């Protein structure tokens, strides 16, 4: 009988230790679950930030393309204006030459 009581006591101690181990493991699982959720939230924030930055980059590229196109148009207009001015100066010079020759 004493042997059975001893075995029962040992089994009860083992059961208590097993319960403690289970509670420790459950706490660890909760900790790891929380860490995993936090990391997932962080990834979502990073993904959202990256998408916003990519959107801004695309807009900057469009703005740059628009600016380059506007520059090309203005440059062309400036070249035509300079050519026109040069022609007008030549005509004016020719008129002055004719007038001074009279």
Gaussian input, Z-matrix of N, CA and C with variables (Angstrom, degrees):
# hf/3-21g

backbone

0 1
 N
 C     1     B1
 C     2     B2     1     A1
 N     3     B3     2     A2     1     D1
 C     4     B4     3     A3     2     D2
 C     5     B5     4     A4     3     D3
 N     6     B6     5     A5     4     D4
 C     7     B7     6     A6     5     D5
 C     8     B8     7     A7     6     D6
 N     9     B9     8     A8     7     D7
 C    10    B10     9     A9     8     D8
 C    11    B11    10    A10     9     D9
 N    12    B12    11    A11    10    D10
 C    13    B13    12    A12    11    D11
 C    14    B14    13    A13    12    D12
 N    15    B15    14    A14    13    D13
 C    16    B16    15    A15    14    D14
 C    17    B17    16    A16    15    D15
 N    18    B18    17    A17    16    D16
 C    19    B19    18    A18    17    D17
 C    20    B20    19    A19    18    D18
 N    21    B21    20    A20    19    D19
 C    22    B22    21    A21    20    D20
 C    23    B23    22    A22    21    D21
 N    24    B24    23    A23    22    D22
 C    25    B25    24    A24    23    D23
 C    26    B26    25    A25    24    D24
 N    27    B27    26    A26    25    D25
 C    28    B28    27    A27    26    D26
 C    29    B29    28    A28    27    D27
 N    30    B30    29    A29    28    D28
 C    31    B31    30    A30    29    D29
 C    32    B32    31    A31    30    D30
 N    33    B33    32    A32    31    D31
 C    34    B34    33    A33    32    D32
 C    35    B35    34    A34    33    D33
 N    36    B36    35    A35    34    D34
 C    37    B37    36    A36    35    D35
 C    38    B38    37    A37    36    D36
 N    39    B39    38    A38    37    D37
 C    40    B40    39    A39    38    D38
 C    41    B41    40    A40    39    D39
 N    42    B42    41    A41    40    D40
 C    43    B43    42    A42    41    D41
 C    44    B44    43    A43    42    D42
 N    45    B45    44    A44    43    D43
 C    46    B46    45    A45    44    D44
 C    47    B47    46    A46    45    D45
 N    48    B48    47    A47    46    D46
 C    49    B49    48    A48    47    D47
 C    50    B50    49    A49    48    D48
 N    51    B51    50    A50    49    D49
 C    52    B52    51    A51    50    D50
 C    53    B53    52    A52    51    D51
 N    54    B54    53    A53    52    D52
 C    55    B55    54    A54    53    D53
 C    56    B56    55    A55    54    D54
 N    57    B57    56    A56    55    D55
 C    58    B58    57    A57    56    D56
 C    59    B59    58    A58    57    D57
 N    60    B60    59    A59    58    D58
 C    61    B61    60    A60    59    D59
 C    62    B62    61    A61    60    D60
 N    63    B63    62    A62    61    D61
 C    64    B64    63    A63    62    D62
 C    65    B65    64    A64    63    D63
 N    66    B66    65    A65    64    D64
 C    67    B67    66    A66    65    D65
 C    68    B68    67    A67    66    D66
 N    69    B69    68    A68    67    D67
 C    70    B70    69    A69    68    D68
 C    71    B71    70    A70    69    D69
 N    72    B72    71    A71    70    D70
 C    73    B73    72    A72    71    D71
 C    74    B74    73    A73    72    D72
 N    75    B75    74    A74    73    D73
 C    76    B76    75    A75    74    D74
 C    77    B77    76    A76    75    D75
 N    78    B78    77    A77    76    D76
 C    79    B79    78    A78    77    D77
 C    80    B80    79    A79    78    D78
 N    81    B81    80    A80    79    D79
 C    82    B82    81    A81    80    D80
 C    83    B83    82    A82    81    D81
 N    84    B84    83    A83    82    D82
 C    85    B85    84    A84    83    D83
 C    86    B86    85    A85    84    D84
 N    87    B87    86    A86    85    D85
 C    88    B88    87    A87    86    D86
 C    89    B89    88    A88    87    D87
 N    90    B90    89    A89    88    D88
 C    91    B91    90    A90    89    D89
 C    92    B92    91    A91    90    D90
 N    93    B93    92    A92    91    D91
 C    94    B94    93    A93    92    D92
 C    95    B95    94    A94    93    D93
 N    96    B96    95    A95    94    D94
 C    97    B97    96    A96    95    D95
 C    98    B98    97    A97    96    D96
 N    99    B99    98    A98    97    D97
 C   100   B100    99    A99    98    D98
 C   101   B101   100   A100    99    D99
 N   102   B102   101   A101   100   D100
 C   103   B103   102   A102   101   D101
 C   104   B104   103   A103   102   D102
 N   105   B105   104   A104   103   D103
 C   106   B106   105   A105   104   D104
 C   107   B107   106   A106   105   D105
 N   108   B108   107   A107   106   D106
 C   109   B109   108   A108   107   D107
 C   110   B110   109   A109   108   D108
 N   111   B111   110   A110   109   D109
 C   112   B112   111   A111   110   D110
 C   113   B113   112   A112   111   D111
 N   114   B114   113   A113   112   D112
 C   115   B115   114   A114   113   D113
 C   116   B116   115   A115   114   D114
 N   117   B117   116   A116   115   D115
 C   118   B118   117   A117   116   D116
 C   119   B119   118   A118   117   D117
 N   120   B120   119   A119   118   D118
 C   121   B121   120   A120   119   D119
 C   122   B122   121   A121   120   D120
 N   123   B123   122   A122   121   D121
 C   124   B124   123   A123   122   D122
 C   125   B125   124   A124   123   D123
 N   126   B126   125   A125   124   D124
 C   127   B127   126   A126   125   D125
 C   128   B128   127   A127   126   D126
 N   129   B129   128   A128   127   D127
 C   130   B130   129   A129   128   D128
 C   131   B131   130   A130   129   D129
 N   132   B132   131   A131   130   D130
 C   133   B133   132   A132   131   D131
 C   134   B134   133   A133   132   D132
 N   135   B135   134   A134   133   D133
 C   136   B136   135   A135   134   D134
 C   137   B137   136   A136   135   D135
 N   138   B138   137   A137   136   D136
 C   139   B139   138   A138   137   D137
 C   140   B140   139   A139   138   D138
 N   141   B141   140   A140   139   D139
 C   142   B142   141   A141   140   D140
 C   143   B143   142   A142   141   D141
 N   144   B144   143   A143   142   D142
 C   145   B145   144   A144   143   D143
 C   146   B146   145   A145   144   D144
 N   147   B147   146   A146   145   D145
 C   148   B148   147   A147   146   D146
 C   149   B149   148   A148   147   D147
 N   150   B150   149   A149   148   D148
 C   151   B151   150   A150   149   D149
 C   152   B152   151   A151   150   D150
 N   153   B153   152   A152   151   D151
 C   154   B154   153   A153   152   D152
 C   155   B155   154   A154   153   D153
 N   156   B156   155   A155   154   D154
 C   157   B157   156   A156   155   D155
 C   158   B158   157   A157   156   D156
 N   159   B159   158   A158   157   D157
 C   160   B160   159   A159   158   D158
 C   161   B161   160   A160   159   D159
 N   162   B162   161   A161   160   D160
 C   163   B163   162   A162   161   D161
 C   164   B164   163   A163   162   D162
 N   165   B165   164   A164   163   D163
 C   166   B166   165   A165   164   D164
 C   167   B167   166   A166   165   D165
 N   168   B168   167   A167   166   D166
 C   169   B169   168   A168   167   D167
 C   170   B170   169   A169   168   D168
 N   171   B171   170   A170   169   D169
 C   172   B172   171   A171   170   D170
 C   173   B173   172   A172   171   D171
 N   174   B174   173   A173   172   D172
 C   175   B175   174   A174   173   D173
 C   176   B176   175   A175   174   D174
 N   177   B177   176   A176   175   D175
 C   178   B178   177   A177   176   D176
 C   179   B179   178   A178   177   D177
 N   180   B180   179   A179   178   D178
 C   181   B181   180   A180   179   D179
 C   182   B182   181   A181   180   D180
 N   183   B183   182   A182   181   D181
 C   184   B184   183   A183   182   D182
 C   185   B185   184   A184   183   D183
 N   186   B186   185   A185   184   D184
 C   187   B187   186   A186   185   D185
 C   188   B188   187   A187   186   D186
 N   189   B189   188   A188   187   D187
 C   190   B190   189   A189   188   D188
 C   191   B191   190   A190   189   D189
 N   192   B192   191   A191   190   D190
 C   193   B193   192   A192   191   D191
 C   194   B194   193   A193   192   D192
 N   195   B195   194   A194   193   D193
 C   196   B196   195   A195   194   D194
 C   197   B197   196   A196   195   D195
 N   198   B198   197   A197   196   D196
 C   199   B199   198   A198   197   D197
 C   200   B200   199   A199   198   D198
 N   201   B201   200   A200   199   D199
 C   202   B202   201   A201   200   D200
 C   203   B203   202   A202   201   D201
 N   204   B204   203   A203   202   D202
 C   205   B205   204   A204   203   D203
 C   206   B206   205   A205   204   D204
 N   207   B207   206   A206   205   D205
 C   208   B208   207   A207   206   D206
 C   209   B209   208   A208   207   D207
 N   210   B210   209   A209   208   D208
 C   211   B211   210   A210   209   D209
 C   212   B212   211   A211   210   D210
 N   213   B213   212   A212   211   D211
 C   214   B214   213   A213   212   D212
 C   215   B215   214   A214   213   D213
 N   216   B216   215   A215   214   D214
 C   217   B217   216   A216   215   D215
 C   218   B218   217   A217   216   D216
 N   219   B219   218   A218   217   D217
 C   220   B220   219   A219   218   D218
 C   221   B221   220   A220   219   D219
 N   222   B222   221   A221   220   D220
 C   223   B223   222   A222   221   D221
 C   224   B224   223   A223   222   D222
 N   225   B225   224   A224   223   D223
 C   226   B226   225   A225   224   D224
 C   227   B227   226   A226   225   D225
 N   228   B228   227   A227   226   D226
 C   229   B229   228   A228   227   D227
 C   230   B230   229   A229   228   D228
 N   231   B231   230   A230   229   D229
 C   232   B232   231   A231   230   D230
 C   233   B233   232   A232   231   D231
 N   234   B234   233   A233   232   D232
 C   235   B235   234   A234   233   D233
 C   236   B236   235   A235   234   D234
 N   237   B237   236   A236   235   D235
 C   238   B238   237   A237   236   D236
 C   239   B239   238   A238   237   D237
 N   240   B240   239   A239   238   D238
 C   241   B241   240   A240   239   D239
 C   242   B242   241   A241   240   D240
 N   243   B243   242   A242   241   D241
 C   244   B244   243   A243   242   D242
 C   245   B245   244   A244   243   D243
 N   246   B246   245   A245   244   D244
 C   247   B247   246   A246   245   D245
 C   248   B248   247   A247   246   D246
 N   249   B249   248   A248   247   D247
 C   250   B250   249   A249   248   D248
 C   251   B251   250   A250   249   D249
 N   252   B252   251   A251   250   D250
 C   253   B253   252   A252   251   D251
 C   254   B254   253   A253   252   D252
 N   255   B255   254   A254   253   D253
 C   256   B256   255   A255   254   D254
 C   257   B257   256   A256   255   D255
 N   258   B258   257   A257   256   D256
 C   259   B259   258   A258   257   D257
 C   260   B260   259   A259   258   D258
 N   261   B261   260   A260   259   D259
 C   262   B262   261   A261   260   D260
 C   263   B263   262   A262   261   D261
 N   264   B264   263   A263   262   D262
 C   265   B265   264   A264   263   D263
 C   266   B266   265   A265   264   D264
 N   267   B267   266   A266   265   D265
 C   268   B268   267   A267   266   D266
 C   269   B269   268   A268   267   D267
 N   270   B270   269   A269   268   D268
 C   271   B271   270   A270   269   D269
 C   272   B272   271   A271   270   D270
 N   273   B273   272   A272   271   D271
 C   274   B274   273   A273   272   D272
 C   275   B275   274   A274   273   D273
 N   276   B276   275   A275   274   D274
 C   277   B277   276   A276   275   D275
 C   278   B278   277   A277   276   D276
 N   279   B279   278   A278   277   D277
 C   280   B280   279   A279   278   D278
 C   281   B281   280   A280   279   D279
 N   282   B282   281   A281   280   D280
 C   283   B283   282   A282   281   D281
 C   284   B284   283   A283   282   D282
 N   285   B285   284   A284   283   D283
 C   286   B286   285   A285   284   D284
 C   287   B287   286   A286   285   D285
 N   288   B288   287   A287   286   D286
 C   289   B289   288   A288   287   D287
 C   290   B290   289   A289   288   D288
 N   291   B291   290   A290   289   D289
 C   292   B292   291   A291   290   D290
 C   293   B293   292   A292   291   D291
 N   294   B294   293   A293   292   D292
 C   295   B295   294   A294   293   D293
 C   296   B296   295   A295   294   D294
 N   297   B297   296   A296   295   D295
 C   298   B298   297   A297   296   D296
 C   299   B299   298   A298   297   D297
 N   300   B300   299   A299   298   D298
 C   301   B301   300   A300   299   D299
 C   302   B302   301   A301   300   D300
 N   303   B303   302   A302   301   D301
 C   304   B304   303   A303   302   D302
 C   305   B305   304   A304   303   D303

   B1=1.4446
   B2=1.5286
   B3=1.3220
   B4=1.4643
   B5=1.5285
   B6=1.2827
   B7=1.4695
   B8=1.5256
   B9=1.3388
   B10=1.4644
   B11=1.5276
   B12=1.3458
   B13=1.4634
   B14=1.5216
   B15=1.3204
   B16=1.4689
   B17=1.5227
   B18=1.3220
   B19=1.4651
   B20=1.5322
   B21=1.3529
   B22=1.4643
   B23=1.5217
   B24=1.3378
   B25=1.4725
   B26=1.5298
   B27=1.3081
   B28=1.4669
   B29=1.5205
   B30=1.3313
   B31=1.4644
   B32=1.5310
   B33=1.3284
   B34=1.4629
   B35=1.5322
   B36=1.3046
   B37=1.4750
   B38=1.5229
   B39=1.3165
   B40=1.4710
   B41=1.5365
   B42=1.3442
   B43=1.4685
   B44=1.5341
   B45=1.3253
   B46=1.4726
   B47=1.5256
   B48=1.3114
   B49=1.4741
   B50=1.5316
   B51=1.3230
   B52=1.4654
   B53=1.5254
   B54=1.3457
   B55=1.4673
   B56=1.5343
   B57=1.3222
   B58=1.4699
   B59=1.5292
   B60=1.3227
   B61=1.4638
   B62=1.5259
   B63=1.3225
   B64=1.4662
   B65=1.5275
   B66=1.3456
   B67=1.4735
   B68=1.5307
   B69=1.3481
   B70=1.4736
   B71=1.5268
   B72=1.3222
   B73=1.4689
   B74=1.5317
   B75=1.3286
   B76=1.4723
   B77=1.5267
   B78=1.3502
   B79=1.4740
   B80=1.5220
   B81=1.3077
   B82=1.4700
   B83=1.5281
   B84=1.3258
   B85=1.4705
   B86=1.5242
   B87=1.3402
   B88=1.4674
   B89=1.5276
   B90=1.3309
   B91=1.4677
   B92=1.5315
   B93=1.3265
   B94=1.4613
   B95=1.5249
   B96=1.3373
   B97=1.4665
   B98=1.5225
   B99=1.3349
   B100=1.4678
   B101=1.5258
   B102=1.3235
   B103=1.4674
   B104=1.5214
   B105=1.3213
   B106=1.4640
   B107=1.5300
   B108=1.3344
   B109=1.4657
   B110=1.5279
   B111=1.3346
   B112=1.4671
   B113=1.5269
   B114=1.3296
   B115=1.4628
   B116=1.5263
   B117=1.3228
   B118=1.4637
   B119=1.5323
   B120=1.3286
   B121=1.4660
   B122=1.5300
   B123=1.3223
   B124=1.4630
   B125=1.5274
   B126=1.3301
   B127=1.4736
   B128=1.5200
   B129=1.3416
   B130=1.4624
   B131=1.5261
   B132=1.3287
   B133=1.4658
   B134=1.5211
   B135=1.3259
   B136=1.4614
   B137=1.5304
   B138=1.3214
   B139=1.4690
   B140=1.5267
   B141=1.3262
   B142=1.4683
   B143=1.5275
   B144=1.3178
   B145=1.4621
   B146=1.5254
   B147=1.3255
   B148=1.4576
   B149=1.5271
   B150=1.3313
   B151=1.4626
   B152=1.5258
   B153=1.3293
   B154=1.4691
   B155=1.5269
   B156=1.3271
   B157=1.4669
   B158=1.5264
   B159=1.3312
   B160=1.4633
   B161=1.5287
   B162=1.3192
   B163=1.4582
   B164=1.5322
   B165=1.3347
   B166=1.4689
   B167=1.5221
   B168=1.3191
   B169=1.4598
   B170=1.5229
   B171=1.3344
   B172=1.4654
   B173=1.5235
   B174=1.3401
   B175=1.4675
   B176=1.5267
   B177=1.3323
   B178=1.4664
   B179=1.5283
   B180=1.3305
   B181=1.4703
   B182=1.5183
   B183=1.3517
   B184=1.4749
   B185=1.5244
   B186=1.3303
   B187=1.4626
   B188=1.5287
   B189=1.3284
   B190=1.4599
   B191=1.5270
   B192=1.3299
   B193=1.4676
   B194=1.5270
   B195=1.3365
   B196=1.4626
   B197=1.5280
   B198=1.3295
   B199=1.4534
   B200=1.5303
   B201=1.3239
   B202=1.4708
   B203=1.5302
   B204=1.3354
   B205=1.4684
   B206=1.5247
   B207=1.3234
   B208=1.4623
   B209=1.5248
   B210=1.3331
   B211=1.4566
   B212=1.5255
   B213=1.3202
   B214=1.4706
   B215=1.5247
   B216=1.3216
   B217=1.4667
   B218=1.5258
   B219=1.3343
   B220=1.4709
   B221=1.5226
   B222=1.3098
   B223=1.4598
   B224=1.5282
   B225=1.3221
   B226=1.4616
   B227=1.5246
   B228=1.3249
   B229=1.4594
   B230=1.5222
   B231=1.3312
   B232=1.4620
   B233=1.5282
   B234=1.3256
   B235=1.4629
   B236=1.5308
   B237=1.3278
   B238=1.4713
   B239=1.5175
   B240=1.3461
   B241=1.4584
   B242=1.5219
   B243=1.3205
   B244=1.4710
   B245=1.5296
   B246=1.3175
   B247=1.4585
   B248=1.5255
   B249=1.3239
   B250=1.4600
   B251=1.5308
   B252=1.3339
   B253=1.4691
   B254=1.5234
   B255=1.3087
   B256=1.4700
   B257=1.5181
   B258=1.3286
   B259=1.4676
   B260=1.5239
   B261=1.3295
   B262=1.4664
   B263=1.5163
   B264=1.3196
   B265=1.4629
   B266=1.5288
   B267=1.3435
   B268=1.4706
   B269=1.5298
   B270=1.3229
   B271=1.4656
   B272=1.5165
   B273=1.3307
   B274=1.4648
   B275=1.5235
   B276=1.3290
   B277=1.4625
   B278=1.5215
   B279=1.3324
   B280=1.4692
   B281=1.5220
   B282=1.3038
   B283=1.4621
   B284=1.5226
   B285=1.3372
   B286=1.4618
   B287=1.5133
   B288=1.3400
   B289=1.4569
   B290=1.5284
   B291=1.2958
   B292=1.4685
   B293=1.5280
   B294=1.3340
   B295=1.4679
   B296=1.5146
   B297=1.3030
   B298=1.4614
   B299=1.5296
   B300=1.3097
   B301=1.4555
   B302=1.5119
   B303=1.2899
   B304=1.4586
   B305=1.4335
   A1=111.10
   A2=115.34
   A3=119.21
   A4=111.12
   A5=114.16
   A6=117.68
   A7=109.92
   A8=116.54
   A9=120.11
   A10=111.31
   A11=116.67
   A12=119.87
   A13=110.22
   A14=115.81
   A15=120.52
   A16=110.94
   A17=115.59
   A18=119.90
   A19=110.35
   A20=115.53
   A21=120.04
   A22=110.33
   A23=117.22
   A24=121.16
   A25=110.11
   A26=116.07
   A27=120.01
   A28=110.61
   A29=115.48
   A30=120.26
   A31=110.29
   A32=117.53
   A33=120.88
   A34=110.99
   A35=117.64
   A36=120.98
   A37=110.16
   A38=115.01
   A39=119.80
   A40=110.13
   A41=115.60
   A42=120.38
   A43=110.59
   A44=118.03
   A45=122.48
   A46=109.90
   A47=116.48
   A48=120.64
   A49=110.62
   A50=116.81
   A51=120.75
   A52=110.19
   A53=116.43
   A54=119.69
   A55=111.07
   A56=116.38
   A57=120.26
   A58=110.61
   A59=115.51
   A60=120.04
   A61=110.48
   A62=116.75
   A63=120.56
   A64=109.77
   A65=117.17
   A66=120.04
   A67=110.81
   A68=116.40
   A69=119.38
   A70=110.57
   A71=115.89
   A72=120.10
   A73=111.35
   A74=116.82
   A75=119.60
   A76=110.70
   A77=116.75
   A78=119.91
   A79=110.46
   A80=116.71
   A81=120.71
   A82=110.27
   A83=116.97
   A84=120.88
   A85=109.58
   A86=116.75
   A87=119.95
   A88=111.06
   A89=116.34
   A90=120.55
   A91=110.39
   A92=116.13
   A93=120.23
   A94=111.42
   A95=116.00
   A96=119.74
   A97=109.87
   A98=116.49
   A99=120.17
   A100=110.77
   A101=116.83
   A102=120.46
   A103=109.99
   A104=116.10
   A105=120.59
   A106=110.98
   A107=116.91
   A108=120.60
   A109=111.03
   A110=116.69
   A111=121.00
   A112=110.91
   A113=116.12
   A114=120.18
   A115=110.93
   A116=116.78
   A117=120.39
   A118=110.34
   A119=116.52
   A120=120.32
   A121=110.13
   A122=116.08
   A123=120.28
   A124=110.67
   A125=117.11
   A126=120.92
   A127=110.51
   A128=116.51
   A129=119.73
   A130=111.06
   A131=116.12
   A132=120.30
   A133=110.12
   A134=117.18
   A135=121.05
   A136=111.08
   A137=116.95
   A138=121.34
   A139=109.91
   A140=116.39
   A141=120.73
   A142=110.81
   A143=116.45
   A144=121.10
   A145=110.27
   A146=116.85
   A147=120.83
   A148=110.37
   A149=117.14
   A150=120.25
   A151=110.68
   A152=117.09
   A153=120.82
   A154=110.34
   A155=116.13
   A156=119.81
   A157=110.86
   A158=116.96
   A159=120.01
   A160=110.13
   A161=116.77
   A162=120.66
   A163=110.43
   A164=115.82
   A165=119.63
   A166=110.75
   A167=116.85
   A168=120.81
   A169=110.86
   A170=116.80
   A171=120.12
   A172=110.46
   A173=116.66
   A174=120.01
   A175=110.21
   A176=117.24
   A177=120.33
   A178=110.98
   A179=116.76
   A180=120.20
   A181=110.55
   A182=116.40
   A183=119.13
   A184=110.51
   A185=116.45
   A186=120.50
   A187=110.77
   A188=115.91
   A189=120.14
   A190=110.68
   A191=116.74
   A192=120.39
   A193=110.55
   A194=116.40
   A195=120.09
   A196=110.96
   A197=116.52
   A198=120.93
   A199=111.06
   A200=116.28
   A201=120.47
   A202=109.76
   A203=116.12
   A204=119.59
   A205=110.71
   A206=116.95
   A207=120.89
   A208=110.26
   A209=116.76
   A210=120.22
   A211=110.58
   A212=116.55
   A213=120.27
   A214=110.16
   A215=117.52
   A216=121.21
   A217=110.09
   A218=116.06
   A219=119.46
   A220=111.53
   A221=116.98
   A222=121.09
   A223=110.38
   A224=115.71
   A225=120.30
   A226=110.59
   A227=117.13
   A228=121.23
   A229=111.04
   A230=116.08
   A231=120.24
   A232=110.53
   A233=116.58
   A234=119.93
   A235=110.93
   A236=116.88
   A237=119.51
   A238=111.06
   A239=116.52
   A240=120.58
   A241=110.88
   A242=117.02
   A243=120.30
   A244=110.06
   A245=117.12
   A246=121.01
   A247=110.52
   A248=115.64
   A249=119.88
   A250=110.32
   A251=116.39
   A252=120.56
   A253=110.73
   A254=116.56
   A255=119.72
   A256=110.27
   A257=117.60
   A258=120.94
   A259=110.86
   A260=116.76
   A261=120.38
   A262=110.74
   A263=116.76
   A264=120.11
   A265=110.53
   A266=117.20
   A267=120.40
   A268=110.41
   A269=116.32
   A270=119.48
   A271=110.66
   A272=115.82
   A273=119.75
   A274=110.10
   A275=116.21
   A276=119.90
   A277=110.95
   A278=117.46
   A279=121.37
   A280=110.64
   A281=118.66
   A282=121.19
   A283=110.79
   A284=115.63
   A285=118.91
   A286=110.04
   A287=117.24
   A288=120.68
   A289=110.61
   A290=115.95
   A291=119.11
   A292=111.40
   A293=115.13
   A294=118.70
   A295=111.78
   A296=116.55
   A297=118.61
   A298=111.17
   A299=116.92
   A300=121.36
   A301=111.55
   A302=118.63
   A303=121.59
   A304=110.74
   D1=-45.06
   D2=179.23
   D3=-60.88
   D4=-36.35
   D5=178.82
   D6=-63.59
   D7=-42.60
   D8=178.92
   D9=-65.48
   D10=-38.54
   D11=177.16
   D12=-64.30
   D13=-40.58
   D14=178.08
   D15=-63.05
   D16=-42.22
   D17=178.68
   D18=-65.80
   D19=-38.76
   D20=178.69
   D21=-64.40
   D22=-44.15
   D23=177.92
   D24=-61.17
   D25=-44.08
   D26=179.50
   D27=-63.34
   D28=-41.24
   D29=179.46
   D30=-65.89
   D31=-38.93
   D32=178.32
   D33=-66.64
   D34=-41.42
   D35=176.34
   D36=-62.12
   D37=-43.19
   D38=178.44
   D39=-61.75
   D40=-41.06
   D41=179.22
   D42=-63.70
   D43=-43.35
   D44=178.73
   D45=-61.71
   D46=-44.97
   D47=178.68
   D48=-63.34
   D49=-39.18
   D50=178.99
   D51=-65.11
   D52=-40.16
   D53=177.52
   D54=-63.60
   D55=-42.06
   D56=176.91
   D57=-60.27
   D58=-43.29
   D59=179.69
   D60=-63.93
   D61=-40.12
   D62=178.84
   D63=-63.45
   D64=-43.99
   D65=179.40
   D66=-63.04
   D67=-40.69
   D68=177.40
   D69=-61.69
   D70=-44.28
   D71=-179.87
   D72=-66.25
   D73=-38.07
   D74=177.42
   D75=-63.48
   D76=-42.87
   D77=176.75
   D78=-61.41
   D79=-41.60
   D80=179.79
   D81=-64.56
   D82=-40.99
   D83=177.49
   D84=-61.87
   D85=-42.34
   D86=177.91
   D87=-62.72
   D88=-43.20
   D89=178.50
   D90=-60.29
   D91=-47.89
   D92=-178.77
   D93=-65.50
   D94=-36.36
   D95=177.06
   D96=-63.38
   D97=-43.82
   D98=179.20
   D99=-64.43
   D100=-41.93
   D101=177.73
   D102=-60.89
   D103=-43.83
   D104=179.76
   D105=-62.20
   D106=-43.78
   D107=178.91
   D108=-64.01
   D109=-41.31
   D110=178.47
   D111=-62.67
   D112=-42.63
   D113=179.18
   D114=-65.79
   D115=-37.48
   D116=178.27
   D117=-65.14
   D118=-41.80
   D119=176.94
   D120=-62.09
   D121=-42.88
   D122=179.22
   D123=-62.15
   D124=-41.67
   D125=177.69
   D126=-63.17
   D127=-40.64
   D128=178.50
   D129=-62.38
   D130=-42.22
   D131=178.37
   D132=-64.30
   D133=-44.17
   D134=178.46
   D135=-62.48
   D136=-41.33
   D137=178.92
   D138=-63.37
   D139=-44.20
   D140=179.07
   D141=-63.35
   D142=-42.63
   D143=178.49
   D144=-62.88
   D145=-42.59
   D146=-179.97
   D147=-64.30
   D148=-40.87
   D149=178.92
   D150=-64.12
   D151=-39.87
   D152=177.66
   D153=-64.06
   D154=-43.01
   D155=-179.81
   D156=-65.73
   D157=-39.40
   D158=177.90
   D159=-64.59
   D160=-38.38
   D161=178.01
   D162=-64.23
   D163=-43.98
   D164=177.60
   D165=-62.42
   D166=-41.51
   D167=179.52
   D168=-61.42
   D169=-42.86
   D170=177.75
   D171=-61.96
   D172=-41.21
   D173=179.08
   D174=-64.98
   D175=-42.28
   D176=177.92
   D177=-61.34
   D178=-39.57
   D179=177.85
   D180=-63.75
   D181=-42.42
   D182=177.60
   D183=-63.50
   D184=-42.68
   D185=178.58
   D186=-61.42
   D187=-41.20
   D188=178.97
   D189=-64.65
   D190=-43.99
   D191=177.64
   D192=-60.19
   D193=-42.23
   D194=178.21
   D195=-63.02
   D196=-41.92
   D197=-179.92
   D198=-65.34
   D199=-40.57
   D200=178.58
   D201=-64.19
   D202=-42.09
   D203=178.57
   D204=-64.14
   D205=-43.96
   D206=178.79
   D207=-62.76
   D208=-40.27
   D209=178.49
   D210=-62.82
   D211=-41.75
   D212=179.91
   D213=-62.16
   D214=-42.79
   D215=179.20
   D216=-63.81
   D217=-47.67
   D218=-179.47
   D219=-65.02
   D220=-38.02
   D221=178.55
   D222=-63.21
   D223=-42.05
   D224=178.10
   D225=-63.55
   D226=-43.66
   D227=178.45
   D228=-63.22
   D229=-40.79
   D230=178.79
   D231=-63.47
   D232=-43.16
   D233=178.93
   D234=-61.80
   D235=-42.33
   D236=178.00
   D237=-64.82
   D238=-40.42
   D239=178.78
   D240=-64.88
   D241=-40.42
   D242=178.52
   D243=-65.67
   D244=-41.05
   D245=177.78
   D246=-63.82
   D247=-44.45
   D248=178.35
   D249=-61.58
   D250=-43.43
   D251=179.09
   D252=-62.31
   D253=-41.93
   D254=179.76
   D255=-64.12
   D256=-41.68
   D257=178.09
   D258=-63.99
   D259=-41.47
   D260=178.82
   D261=-64.00
   D262=-40.04
   D263=178.56
   D264=-64.85
   D265=-39.13
   D266=177.37
   D267=-64.29
   D268=-44.97
   D269=178.59
   D270=-61.95
   D271=-42.76
   D272=179.15
   D273=-63.90
   D274=-41.04
   D275=177.97
   D276=-62.82
   D277=-41.94
   D278=178.40
   D279=-63.65
   D280=-40.55
   D281=179.26
   D282=-65.34
   D283=-41.82
   D284=178.65
   D285=-63.51
   D286=-38.70
   D287=179.46
   D288=-64.38
   D289=-42.38
   D290=179.17
   D291=-66.28
   D292=-39.46
   D293=-179.79
   D294=-69.62
   D295=-36.64
   D296=179.99
   D297=-73.82
   D298=-22.31
   D299=178.56
   D300=-79.03
   D301=-13.05
   D302=-178.29
   D303=-84.35

